[in-house]
């Protein structure tokens, strides 16, 4: 696959739905690890949808999952993709 198409596919996989954007925004705004339940409360998503989105974001390296119970999720700030995402959210906030 050509690089441009691969990049576009990855962007779509990360941002491809309103639900993904809601989860990313909730994790960005929280500044602390969040349980699936707390993400559901903030986003209004169904549990099954939130879990699927979190797994996709984890697979893409944007979100990390804690090793302890209950599982908690946070943005993977070590990832370059996540750093770009946080920068994007900060700029959007500054414009509003």
N, C-alpha and C positions, 0 to 999 in steps of 0.2 A: 504494500500500500504506500502511496506517495506521502511524504511528510505532511503536506498541508492537509490532506484528507484525514490522516491519523490524528493530527492536532484538533481538527474540527470535531472528530468523533469523540475524543476525550473531553472536550469542552461540553459537548452535548450530554455525555454520560454523567458529568459532574453537575451541570446546571439544567439538565433536560426537563425539569418539571417544577411546577410551583411548590410541590412538596419538598423537593430537595433544597430549593432556595429557602423555604421556611425553616428547615432543620439547620442548615448552615447559618442562617441569621440568628436562630435561637442559641446555637453554640457560641457564635461570635459575641452575642450580647451578654451571655451568662458569665463569662470569664472564669467559671469553675466547671468541673466535670458534672455532667447531667445524666440522670437515669432515663431510661426509655419513658417511664411514666411522666417525668417532668417535661420531657420533650413533647410528649403527646398533649399535655395540658397547655403548653405554650402555643403549639402549632395547630391544634385542633385535628390532627391527623388520626386515622385509625391505627391501632397498635400494629397490625400486620403491615400497613404501609410504612409506618415509621421504622420498623425493624428492617424491612427490605431496603429502604433508603439508606439507613445507617450501614448496612452490609455493603452496599454499592460504594458509598463514600469511603468506607474502610478499605475496600479493595483498591480504590484509587489513591490511597495514601493521604487523603485529606482529613480523615477522622481517625482517632485512636480509641481503643477500648481498654478500660482498666482490667487488671487481672483479678481483682477482688469482687466479692458479691455485696450488694447488687452491682451488676455491671454498670459502669458509667462511661459516658462518651465525652470526648473533647476534641477540639481542633488539633490536628497534628502540626504544631508550630515549627517543627523541625523540617517539614516538607516545604520545598520551594513553591509548589502549587498553592499551599495554604498561605504562605507569606504573601503571595500575589493576591489571593482572595481577601485576606485581612486588609491589605492596602486598598483594594477596590471598595470594600465596605466602609473603610474610614473616609475615603474620598466621597462616596455617595452620602454618608452622614453629613459631611462638611458642606455639601451642596444644598441640603434641605433646611 
